[in-house]
Amino acid sequence: MRRAALTRDDVFAAASALAATGQRPTLELIRAQIGGSYTTIKNFLREWEAEQGRGQERRVDMPAEITEMGVSLVQAVWETATRLAAQETAQVRAAAASEVQAARAALAAAEAEIARLEAAAEEDARTIDELRAAVEQRDARIAQLEREAAVAEARTAEQQETIARLERELAAAQARANEQESALTERLAILDRLLSEQRAAIAALTSARSDPAGSGNA
């Protein structure tokens, strides 16, 4: 599940907490505490730094001891100090401007690289989600096939048991049929013998009836 986007209050609270402990709030420290993208943290941190800078502005007054030494002396010293400070400030500002420009260029390059890496990470996350969904779908299909295979195996075992039972019943029926055939053959043999005996008796009786005189002479 994706984390909720950072808000201005989140960054301000983290920066204030770091400043309260004496640390300078940086992108790395804030991101280590609350996460989020460098781009989002950078924009809100700039606002926080701007507000802190406005709050720290103050007016510098001339010390009272210098005023007591006399307006002329103070004016001369002040002008000299101001001129020297202006020269030093100009040099410092020029060096600082160069450093700031280089730092901004490096920061812009870093931010572009971070944005690219974050986009690539999001793309990788989407790819991982798609692969995970495909794996889950495949696993569900495998589970379904396994259930169907189990049902088919149970059905096959039942069918094999039924075939074995029918084969046993067929063998028993064949044995009974063989017994019945043997009994029938035996009965037919008895009937044939009886029939032959009856035929012989009828033939003898017929012969005796057709030759009564011969029977008397004898």
Contacts in CASP RR format, 6 or more apart in sequence:
PFRMAT RR
TARGET T0000
AUTHOR 0000-0000-0000
METHOD contacts of the structure
MODEL  1
MRRAALTRDDVFAAASALAATGQRPTLELIRAQIGGSYTTIKNFLREWEA
EQGRGQERRVDMPAEITEMGVSLVQAVWETATRLAAQETAQVRAAAASEV
QAARAALAAAEAEIARLEAAAEEDARTIDELRAAVEQRDARIAQLEREAA
VAEARTAEQQETIARLERELAAAQARANEQESALTERLAILDRLLSEQRA
AIAALTSARSDPAGSGNA
3 35 0 8 1.000
3 36 0 8 1.000
5 36 0 8 1.000
5 40 0 8 1.000
6 34 0 8 1.000
6 35 0 8 1.000
6 36 0 8 1.000
6 37 0 8 1.000
6 40 0 8 1.000
6 41 0 8 1.000
6 44 0 8 1.000
8 44 0 8 1.000
8 47 0 8 1.000
10 34 0 8 1.000
10 44 0 8 1.000
11 30 0 8 1.000
11 34 0 8 1.000
11 40 0 8 1.000
11 41 0 8 1.000
11 44 0 8 1.000
11 45 0 8 1.000
11 48 0 8 1.000
12 44 0 8 1.000
12 47 0 8 1.000
12 48 0 8 1.000
14 25 0 8 1.000
14 30 0 8 1.000
14 33 0 8 1.000
14 34 0 8 1.000
15 25 0 8 1.000
15 30 0 8 1.000
15 45 0 8 1.000
15 48 0 8 1.000
16 48 0 8 1.000
17 33 0 8 1.000
18 24 0 8 1.000
18 25 0 8 1.000
18 29 0 8 1.000
18 30 0 8 1.000
18 33 0 8 1.000
19 25 0 8 1.000
19 52 0 8 1.000
23 29 0 8 1.000
25 45 0 8 1.000
25 48 0 8 1.000
25 49 0 8 1.000
27 38 0 8 1.000
27 41 0 8 1.000
27 42 0 8 1.000
27 45 0 8 1.000
30 41 0 8 1.000
30 45 0 8 1.000
31 38 0 8 1.000
31 41 0 8 1.000
35 41 0 8 1.000
37 114 0 8 1.000
37 115 0 8 1.000
37 118 0 8 1.000
38 110 0 8 1.000
38 111 0 8 1.000
38 114 0 8 1.000
38 115 0 8 1.000
38 118 0 8 1.000
39 111 0 8 1.000
39 114 0 8 1.000
39 115 0 8 1.000
39 118 0 8 1.000
42 111 0 8 1.000
62 74 0 8 1.000
62 78 0 8 1.000
66 74 0 8 1.000
66 77 0 8 1.000
66 78 0 8 1.000
67 74 0 8 1.000
208 215 0 8 1.000
END
